[in-house]
Amino acid sequence: MRGFLQPSLRNTPSDAQQQFSKLSRHRRAHLAEAAQTTLVKASQWARGGTVTPQIAEALGEQLKTYLAKAAKKAG
């Protein structure tokens, strides 16, 4: 009866995906637009859902760029 009360597979988001999901909706929308995708696909990626590798790579790059700018501005 494995998985009777809960699914046997779980999505495990990476650190970058967790950081992305912690951002405000406004910031996530801007990053998704810069990655040339929709906020829906970006949210799916942040939850560990299935998206194309090109979208995942573009979102990762945009997030890395944003975090570098935020760290430079704070420090």
C-alpha positions in Angstrom: 0.0 0.0 0.0 2.9 2.3 -0.6 1.7 5.8 -1.6 -1.8 5.2 -0.3 -2.0 8.5 1.6 0.8 10.4 -0.2 2.6 10.2 -3.5 5.7 8.1 -3.7 7.6 10.7 -5.8 8.3 14.2 -4.6 9.7 17.2 -6.3 12.9 18.4 -4.7 13.7 21.9 -5.8 17.4 23.0 -6.0 18.8 26.0 -4.0 18.4 28.3 -6.9 14.7 27.2 -7.4 14.1 27.9 -3.7 15.7 31.3 -3.9 13.6 32.1 -6.9 10.4 31.1 -5.2 11.2 33.4 -2.2 11.4 36.5 -4.4 8.3 38.8 -4.8 5.9 38.1 -7.6 6.9 41.3 -9.3 10.6 40.3 -9.3 9.8 36.8 -10.5 7.7 38.2 -13.3 10.6 40.5 -14.4 13.1 37.6 -14.3 10.7 35.4 -16.3 10.3 38.1 -18.9 14.0 38.5 -19.2 14.3 34.7 -19.6 11.7 35.0 -22.4 9.2 32.7 -20.7 5.9 33.1 -18.7 5.5 33.5 -15.0 3.6 30.2 -15.0 6.5 28.3 -16.4 8.9 30.0 -14.1 6.7 29.1 -11.1 6.6 25.5 -12.3 10.4 25.5 -12.5 10.6 27.0 -9.0 8.5 24.1 -7.6 10.7 21.6 -9.2 8.2 20.8 -12.0 9.0 19.8 -15.5 10.1 22.5 -17.9 12.3 22.4 -21.0 16.0 22.6 -20.3 16.3 25.9 -22.3 13.8 27.6 -19.9 15.5 26.1 -16.8 18.9 27.3 -18.0 17.6 30.8 -18.9 15.9 31.2 -15.5 19.0 30.0 -13.7 21.2 32.5 -15.5 18.7 35.4 -14.9 18.5 34.5 -11.2 22.3 34.3 -10.9 22.6 37.7 -12.5 20.0 39.3 -10.2 21.5 37.8 -7.1 25.0 39.1 -8.1 23.5 42.6 -8.6 21.7 42.4 -5.3 24.8 41.3 -3.4 26.9 44.1 -5.0 24.3 46.7 -4.1 24.0 45.4 -0.5 27.7 45.0 0.1 
